[in-house]
Amino acid sequence: MGFLSGIFGPAHKQKNPQIRKEAAGRLTDKAILAEMAEKDDDPGVREAAKKRLEALKN
């Protein structure tokens, strides 16, 4: 996303759930991932965030 992410804000806060889901797969901030896993409106995003948190534990 490069410079566009700076214009439109962080990927994990985008309106498009596919963008948030992709962001969850790249994030390393456990606090953000935990919030996404618990509070995101889209079940796919919540699941992606949970999987990423699990991967970071290993």
PDB file of N, CA, C and O in Angstrom:
ATOM      1  N   MET A   1       0.804  -1.200   0.000  1.00  0.00           N
ATOM      2  CA  MET A   1       0.000   0.000   0.000  1.00  0.00           C
ATOM      3  C   MET A   1       0.844   1.260   0.000  1.00  0.00           C
ATOM      4  O   MET A   1       0.427   2.282  -0.545  1.00  0.00           O
ATOM      5  N   GLY A   2       1.994   1.208   0.587  1.00  0.00           N
ATOM      6  CA  GLY A   2       2.909   2.330   0.513  1.00  0.00           C
ATOM      7  C   GLY A   2       2.337   3.660   0.956  1.00  0.00           C
ATOM      8  O   GLY A   2       1.723   3.767   2.018  1.00  0.00           O
ATOM      9  N   PHE A   3       2.549   4.682   0.122  1.00  0.00           N
ATOM     10  CA  PHE A   3       2.133   6.028   0.513  1.00  0.00           C
ATOM     11  C   PHE A   3       0.620   6.170   0.601  1.00  0.00           C
ATOM     12  O   PHE A   3       0.130   7.042   1.318  1.00  0.00           O
ATOM     13  N   LEU A   4      -0.120   5.344  -0.101  1.00  0.00           N
ATOM     14  CA  LEU A   4      -1.585   5.438  -0.046  1.00  0.00           C
ATOM     15  C   LEU A   4      -2.122   5.135   1.346  1.00  0.00           C
ATOM     16  O   LEU A   4      -3.130   5.707   1.761  1.00  0.00           O
ATOM     17  N   SER A   5      -1.457   4.245   2.067  1.00  0.00           N
ATOM     18  CA  SER A   5      -1.936   3.947   3.415  1.00  0.00           C
ATOM     19  C   SER A   5      -1.814   5.174   4.319  1.00  0.00           C
ATOM     20  O   SER A   5      -2.591   5.335   5.260  1.00  0.00           O
ATOM     21  N   GLY A   6      -0.847   6.029   4.035  1.00  0.00           N
ATOM     22  CA  GLY A   6      -0.714   7.265   4.809  1.00  0.00           C
ATOM     23  C   GLY A   6      -1.825   8.249   4.511  1.00  0.00           C
ATOM     24  O   GLY A   6      -2.223   9.027   5.378  1.00  0.00           O
ATOM     25  N   ILE A   7      -2.325   8.217   3.292  1.00  0.00           N
ATOM     26  CA  ILE A   7      -3.409   9.113   2.890  1.00  0.00           C
ATOM     27  C   ILE A   7      -4.744   8.630   3.448  1.00  0.00           C
ATOM     28  O   ILE A   7      -5.537   9.425   3.953  1.00  0.00           O
ATOM     29  N   PHE A   8      -4.980   7.354   3.356  1.00  0.00           N
ATOM     30  CA  PHE A   8      -6.274   6.794   3.728  1.00  0.00           C
ATOM     31  C   PHE A   8      -6.317   6.207   5.124  1.00  0.00           C
ATOM     32  O   PHE A   8      -7.357   5.698   5.543  1.00  0.00           O
ATOM     33  N   GLY A   9      -5.229   6.265   5.847  1.00  0.00           N
ATOM     34  CA  GLY A   9      -5.182   5.739   7.197  1.00  0.00           C
ATOM     35  C   GLY A   9      -4.689   4.307   7.218  1.00  0.00           C
ATOM     36  O   GLY A   9      -4.455   3.706   6.169  1.00  0.00           O
ATOM     37  N   PRO A  10      -4.531   3.762   8.411  1.00  0.00           N
ATOM     38  CA  PRO A  10      -3.999   2.403   8.542  1.00  0.00           C
ATOM     39  C   PRO A  10      -4.942   1.365   7.941  1.00  0.00           C
ATOM     40  O   PRO A  10      -6.163   1.512   7.994  1.00  0.00           O
ATOM     41  N   ALA A  11      -4.365   0.332   7.380  1.00  0.00           N
ATOM     42  CA  ALA A  11      -5.153  -0.708   6.701  1.00  0.00           C
ATOM     43  C   ALA A  11      -6.132  -1.394   7.646  1.00  0.00           C
ATOM     44  O   ALA A  11      -7.222  -1.780   7.223  1.00  0.00           O
ATOM     45  N   HIS A  12      -5.767  -1.553   8.909  1.00  0.00           N
ATOM     46  CA  HIS A  12      -6.657  -2.257   9.837  1.00  0.00           C
ATOM     47  C   HIS A  12      -7.882  -1.427  10.232  1.00  0.00           C
ATOM     48  O   HIS A  12      -8.760  -1.912  10.946  1.00  0.00           O
ATOM     49  N   LYS A  13      -7.938  -0.165   9.761  1.00  0.00           N
ATOM     50  CA  LYS A  13      -9.093   0.682  10.057  1.00  0.00           C
ATOM     51  C   LYS A  13      -9.893   1.036   8.797  1.00  0.00           C
ATOM     52  O   LYS A  13     -10.783   1.884   8.858  1.00  0.00           O
ATOM     53  N   GLN A  14      -9.600   0.417   7.688  1.00  0.00           N
ATOM     54  CA  GLN A  14     -10.303   0.704   6.447  1.00  0.00           C
ATOM     55  C   GLN A  14     -11.741   0.175   6.506  1.00  0.00           C
ATOM     56  O   GLN A  14     -12.036  -0.747   7.267  1.00  0.00           O
ATOM     57  N   LYS A  15     -12.618   0.755   5.709  1.00  0.00           N
ATOM     58  CA  LYS A  15     -14.011   0.302   5.656  1.00  0.00           C
ATOM     59  C   LYS A  15     -14.131  -1.070   5.010  1.00  0.00           C
ATOM     60  O   LYS A  15     -14.981  -1.872   5.395  1.00  0.00           O
ATOM     61  N   ASN A  16     -13.284  -1.337   4.033  1.00  0.00           N
ATOM     62  CA  ASN A  16     -13.338  -2.587   3.290  1.00  0.00           C
ATOM     63  C   ASN A  16     -12.819  -3.744   4.155  1.00  0.00           C
ATOM     64  O   ASN A  16     -11.655  -3.740   4.554  1.00  0.00           O
ATOM     65  N   PRO A  17     -13.672  -4.732   4.447  1.00  0.00           N
ATOM     66  CA  PRO A  17     -13.234  -5.828   5.313  1.00  0.00           C
ATOM     67  C   PRO A  17     -12.115  -6.663   4.702  1.00  0.00           C
ATOM     68  O   PRO A  17     -11.313  -7.236   5.438  1.00  0.00           O
ATOM     69  N   GLN A  18     -12.040  -6.747   3.382  1.00  0.00           N
ATOM     70  CA  GLN A  18     -10.953  -7.508   2.756  1.00  0.00           C
ATOM     71  C   GLN A  18      -9.606  -6.865   3.045  1.00  0.00           C
ATOM     72  O   GLN A  18      -8.621  -7.564   3.282  1.00  0.00           O
ATOM     73  N   ILE A  19      -9.556  -5.544   3.026  1.00  0.00           N
ATOM     74  CA  ILE A  19      -8.311  -4.836   3.349  1.00  0.00           C
ATOM     75  C   ILE A  19      -7.943  -5.067   4.811  1.00  0.00           C
ATOM     76  O   ILE A  19      -6.774  -5.281   5.131  1.00  0.00           O
ATOM     77  N   ARG A  20      -8.936  -5.026   5.700  1.00  0.00           N
ATOM     78  CA  ARG A  20      -8.664  -5.270   7.124  1.00  0.00           C
ATOM     79  C   ARG A  20      -8.186  -6.701   7.346  1.00  0.00           C
ATOM     80  O   ARG A  20      -7.291  -6.944   8.156  1.00  0.00           O
ATOM     81  N   LYS A  21      -8.781  -7.636   6.629  1.00  0.00           N
ATOM     82  CA  LYS A  21      -8.401  -9.043   6.744  1.00  0.00           C
ATOM     83  C   LYS A  21      -6.948  -9.240   6.297  1.00  0.00           C
ATOM     84  O   LYS A  21      -6.182  -9.941   6.958  1.00  0.00           O
ATOM     85  N   GLU A  22      -6.579  -8.629   5.192  1.00  0.00           N
ATOM     86  CA  GLU A  22      -5.199  -8.716   4.705  1.00  0.00           C
ATOM     87  C   GLU A  22      -4.240  -8.059   5.704  1.00  0.00           C
ATOM     88  O   GLU A  22      -3.137  -8.556   5.930  1.00  0.00           O
ATOM     89  N   ALA A  23      -4.659  -6.962   6.288  1.00  0.00           N
ATOM     90  CA  ALA A  23      -3.825  -6.281   7.275  1.00  0.00           C
ATOM     91  C   ALA A  23      -3.593  -7.174   8.485  1.00  0.00           C
ATOM     92  O   ALA A  23      -2.490  -7.211   9.031  1.00  0.00           O
ATOM     93  N   ALA A  24      -4.618  -7.885   8.901  1.00  0.00           N
ATOM     94  CA  ALA A  24      -4.495  -8.776  10.056  1.00  0.00           C
ATOM     95  C   ALA A  24      -3.409  -9.822   9.820  1.00  0.00           C
ATOM     96  O   ALA A  24      -2.707 -10.217  10.751  1.00  0.00           O
ATOM     97  N   GLY A  25      -3.277 -10.264   8.584  1.00  0.00           N
ATOM     98  CA  GLY A  25      -2.264 -11.257   8.259  1.00  0.00           C
ATOM     99  C   GLY A  25      -0.840 -10.731   8.282  1.00  0.00           C
ATOM    100  O   GLY A  25       0.111 -11.513   8.304  1.00  0.00           O
ATOM    101  N   ARG A  26      -0.685  -9.417   8.278  1.00  0.00           N
ATOM    102  CA  ARG A  26       0.644  -8.803   8.264  1.00  0.00           C
ATOM    103  C   ARG A  26       1.028  -8.144   9.588  1.00  0.00           C
ATOM    104  O   ARG A  26       2.212  -7.950   9.863  1.00  0.00           O
ATOM    105  N   LEU A  27       0.058  -7.808  10.390  1.00  0.00           N
ATOM    106  CA  LEU A  27       0.330  -7.064  11.622  1.00  0.00           C
ATOM    107  C   LEU A  27       1.137  -7.882  12.619  1.00  0.00           C
ATOM    108  O   LEU A  27       1.045  -9.109  12.661  1.00  0.00           O
ATOM    109  N   THR A  28       1.926  -7.179  13.415  1.00  0.00           N
ATOM    110  CA  THR A  28       2.647  -7.820  14.512  1.00  0.00           C
ATOM    111  C   THR A  28       2.264  -7.224  15.863  1.00  0.00           C
ATOM    112  O   THR A  28       2.690  -7.720  16.905  1.00  0.00           O
ATOM    113  N   ASP A  29       1.467  -6.169  15.847  1.00  0.00           N
ATOM    114  CA  ASP A  29       1.031  -5.516  17.087  1.00  0.00           C
ATOM    115  C   ASP A  29      -0.098  -6.343  17.703  1.00  0.00           C
ATOM    116  O   ASP A  29      -1.224  -6.356  17.205  1.00  0.00           O
ATOM    117  N   LYS A  30       0.227  -7.023  18.784  1.00  0.00           N
ATOM    118  CA  LYS A  30      -0.742  -7.926  19.411  1.00  0.00           C
ATOM    119  C   LYS A  30      -1.952  -7.201  19.984  1.00  0.00           C
ATOM    120  O   LYS A  30      -3.046  -7.764  20.019  1.00  0.00           O
ATOM    121  N   ALA A  31      -1.776  -5.972  20.428  1.00  0.00           N
ATOM    122  CA  ALA A  31      -2.899  -5.201  20.971  1.00  0.00           C
ATOM    123  C   ALA A  31      -3.909  -4.877  19.867  1.00  0.00           C
ATOM    124  O   ALA A  31      -5.117  -4.995  20.073  1.00  0.00           O
ATOM    125  N   ILE A  32      -3.417  -4.474  18.714  1.00  0.00           N
ATOM    126  CA  ILE A  32      -4.315  -4.178  17.596  1.00  0.00           C
ATOM    127  C   ILE A  32      -4.999  -5.455  17.131  1.00  0.00           C
ATOM    128  O   ILE A  32      -6.203  -5.457  16.872  1.00  0.00           O
ATOM    129  N   LEU A  33      -4.248  -6.528  17.023  1.00  0.00           N
ATOM    130  CA  LEU A  33      -4.829  -7.805  16.593  1.00  0.00           C
ATOM    131  C   LEU A  33      -5.886  -8.294  17.576  1.00  0.00           C
ATOM    132  O   LEU A  33      -6.927  -8.806  17.163  1.00  0.00           O
ATOM    133  N   ALA A  34      -5.631  -8.145  18.856  1.00  0.00           N
ATOM    134  CA  ALA A  34      -6.603  -8.565  19.867  1.00  0.00           C
ATOM    135  C   ALA A  34      -7.889  -7.759  19.750  1.00  0.00           C
ATOM    136  O   ALA A  34      -8.987  -8.302  19.875  1.00  0.00           O
ATOM    137  N   GLU A  35      -7.746  -6.468  19.511  1.00  0.00           N
ATOM    138  CA  GLU A  35      -8.927  -5.629  19.336  1.00  0.00           C
ATOM    139  C   GLU A  35      -9.703  -6.039  18.083  1.00  0.00           C
ATOM    140  O   GLU A  35     -10.932  -6.113  18.100  1.00  0.00           O
ATOM    141  N   MET A  36      -8.976  -6.303  17.005  1.00  0.00           N
ATOM    142  CA  MET A  36      -9.633  -6.740  15.773  1.00  0.00           C
ATOM    143  C   MET A  36     -10.351  -8.081  15.996  1.00  0.00           C
ATOM    144  O   MET A  36     -11.483  -8.266  15.548  1.00  0.00           O
ATOM    145  N   ALA A  37      -9.691  -9.000  16.683  1.00  0.00           N
ATOM    146  CA  ALA A  37     -10.256 -10.328  16.918  1.00  0.00           C
ATOM    147  C   ALA A  37     -11.526 -10.257  17.756  1.00  0.00           C
ATOM    148  O   ALA A  37     -12.418 -11.093  17.611  1.00  0.00           O
ATOM    149  N   GLU A  38     -11.606  -9.275  18.618  1.00  0.00           N
ATOM    150  CA  GLU A  38     -12.748  -9.151  19.515  1.00  0.00           C
ATOM    151  C   GLU A  38     -13.858  -8.254  18.973  1.00  0.00           C
ATOM    152  O   GLU A  38     -15.038  -8.542  19.169  1.00  0.00           O
ATOM    153  N   LYS A  39     -13.487  -7.166  18.291  1.00  0.00           N
ATOM    154  CA  LYS A  39     -14.471  -6.129  18.016  1.00  0.00           C
ATOM    155  C   LYS A  39     -14.799  -5.870  16.549  1.00  0.00           C
ATOM    156  O   LYS A  39     -15.753  -5.147  16.262  1.00  0.00           O
ATOM    157  N   ASP A  40     -14.040  -6.437  15.612  1.00  0.00           N
ATOM    158  CA  ASP A  40     -14.319  -6.115  14.212  1.00  0.00           C
ATOM    159  C   ASP A  40     -15.712  -6.605  13.829  1.00  0.00           C
ATOM    160  O   ASP A  40     -16.163  -7.653  14.291  1.00  0.00           O
ATOM    161  N   ASP A  41     -16.381  -5.838  12.983  1.00  0.00           N
ATOM    162  CA  ASP A  41     -17.741  -6.183  12.552  1.00  0.00           C
ATOM    163  C   ASP A  41     -17.785  -7.415  11.660  1.00  0.00           C
ATOM    164  O   ASP A  41     -18.797  -8.115  11.616  1.00  0.00           O
ATOM    165  N   ASP A  42     -16.698  -7.683  10.954  1.00  0.00           N
ATOM    166  CA  ASP A  42     -16.684  -8.774   9.977  1.00  0.00           C
ATOM    167  C   ASP A  42     -16.110 -10.055  10.597  1.00  0.00           C
ATOM    168  O   ASP A  42     -15.009 -10.033  11.146  1.00  0.00           O
ATOM    169  N   PRO A  43     -16.847 -11.165  10.515  1.00  0.00           N
ATOM    170  CA  PRO A  43     -16.341 -12.410  11.109  1.00  0.00           C
ATOM    171  C   PRO A  43     -15.055 -12.914  10.460  1.00  0.00           C
ATOM    172  O   PRO A  43     -14.236 -13.543  11.129  1.00  0.00           O
ATOM    173  N   GLY A  44     -14.866 -12.650   9.169  1.00  0.00           N
ATOM    174  CA  GLY A  44     -13.635 -13.062   8.498  1.00  0.00           C
ATOM    175  C   GLY A  44     -12.418 -12.314   9.024  1.00  0.00           C
ATOM    176  O   GLY A  44     -11.336 -12.886   9.155  1.00  0.00           O
ATOM    177  N   VAL A  45     -12.600 -11.055   9.318  1.00  0.00           N
ATOM    178  CA  VAL A  45     -11.518 -10.245   9.881  1.00  0.00           C
ATOM    179  C   VAL A  45     -11.206 -10.726  11.291  1.00  0.00           C
ATOM    180  O   VAL A  45     -10.039 -10.863  11.658  1.00  0.00           O
ATOM    181  N   ARG A  46     -12.232 -10.980  12.073  1.00  0.00           N
ATOM    182  CA  ARG A  46     -12.010 -11.481  13.438  1.00  0.00           C
ATOM    183  C   ARG A  46     -11.225 -12.790  13.405  1.00  0.00           C
ATOM    184  O   ARG A  46     -10.294 -12.980  14.187  1.00  0.00           O
ATOM    185  N   GLU A  47     -11.602 -13.688  12.502  1.00  0.00           N
ATOM    186  CA  GLU A  47     -10.926 -14.980  12.391  1.00  0.00           C
ATOM    187  C   GLU A  47      -9.477 -14.807  11.940  1.00  0.00           C
ATOM    188  O   GLU A  47      -8.583 -15.463  12.475  1.00  0.00           O
ATOM    189  N   ALA A  48      -9.236 -13.938  10.970  1.00  0.00           N
ATOM    190  CA  ALA A  48      -7.865 -13.693  10.498  1.00  0.00           C
ATOM    191  C   ALA A  48      -7.001 -13.129  11.621  1.00  0.00           C
ATOM    192  O   ALA A  48      -5.838 -13.509  11.760  1.00  0.00           O
ATOM    193  N   ALA A  49      -7.558 -12.233  12.416  1.00  0.00           N
ATOM    194  CA  ALA A  49      -6.812 -11.660  13.529  1.00  0.00           C
ATOM    195  C   ALA A  49      -6.498 -12.722  14.589  1.00  0.00           C
ATOM    196  O   ALA A  49      -5.401 -12.736  15.147  1.00  0.00           O
ATOM    197  N   LYS A  50      -7.452 -13.602  14.864  1.00  0.00           N
ATOM    198  CA  LYS A  50      -7.216 -14.688  15.826  1.00  0.00           C
ATOM    199  C   LYS A  50      -6.108 -15.608  15.338  1.00  0.00           C
ATOM    200  O   LYS A  50      -5.234 -16.001  16.112  1.00  0.00           O
ATOM    201  N   LYS A  51      -6.143 -15.952  14.054  1.00  0.00           N
ATOM    202  CA  LYS A  51      -5.115 -16.831  13.486  1.00  0.00           C
ATOM    203  C   LYS A  51      -3.744 -16.180  13.548  1.00  0.00           C
ATOM    204  O   LYS A  51      -2.751 -16.844  13.847  1.00  0.00           O
ATOM    205  N   ARG A  52      -3.682 -14.885  13.268  1.00  0.00           N
ATOM    206  CA  ARG A  52      -2.394 -14.177  13.311  1.00  0.00           C
ATOM    207  C   ARG A  52      -1.867 -14.126  14.730  1.00  0.00           C
ATOM    208  O   ARG A  52      -0.665 -14.284  14.945  1.00  0.00           O
ATOM    209  N   LEU A  53      -2.739 -13.910  15.703  1.00  0.00           N
ATOM    210  CA  LEU A  53      -2.303 -13.911  17.104  1.00  0.00           C
ATOM    211  C   LEU A  53      -1.721 -15.273  17.488  1.00  0.00           C
ATOM    212  O   LEU A  53      -0.695 -15.354  18.164  1.00  0.00           O
ATOM    213  N   GLU A  54      -2.381 -16.325  17.053  1.00  0.00           N
ATOM    214  CA  GLU A  54      -1.880 -17.673  17.331  1.00  0.00           C
ATOM    215  C   GLU A  54      -0.517 -17.898  16.688  1.00  0.00           C
ATOM    216  O   GLU A  54       0.381 -18.477  17.299  1.00  0.00           O
ATOM    217  N   ALA A  55      -0.372 -17.433  15.445  1.00  0.00           N
ATOM    218  CA  ALA A  55       0.907 -17.603  14.742  1.00  0.00           C
ATOM    219  C   ALA A  55       2.031 -16.846  15.444  1.00  0.00           C
ATOM    220  O   ALA A  55       3.172 -17.309  15.466  1.00  0.00           O
ATOM    221  N   LEU A  56       1.721 -15.698  16.010  1.00  0.00           N
ATOM    222  CA  LEU A  56       2.737 -14.897  16.687  1.00  0.00           C
ATOM    223  C   LEU A  56       3.164 -15.525  18.026  1.00  0.00           C
ATOM    224  O   LEU A  56       4.242 -15.222  18.538  1.00  0.00           O
ATOM    225  N   LYS A  57       2.318 -16.395  18.587  1.00  0.00           N
ATOM    226  CA  LYS A  57       2.659 -17.054  19.846  1.00  0.00           C
ATOM    227  C   LYS A  57       3.721 -18.105  19.636  1.00  0.00           C
ATOM    228  O   LYS A  57       4.489 -18.401  20.551  1.00  0.00           O
ATOM    229  N   ASN A  58       3.779 -18.676  18.442  1.00  0.00           N
ATOM    230  CA  ASN A  58       4.732 -19.781  18.156  1.00  0.00           C
ATOM    231  C   ASN A  58       6.097 -19.290  17.859  1.00  0.00           C
ATOM    232  O   ASN A  58       6.998 -20.089  17.602  1.00  0.00           O
TER     233      ASN A  58
END
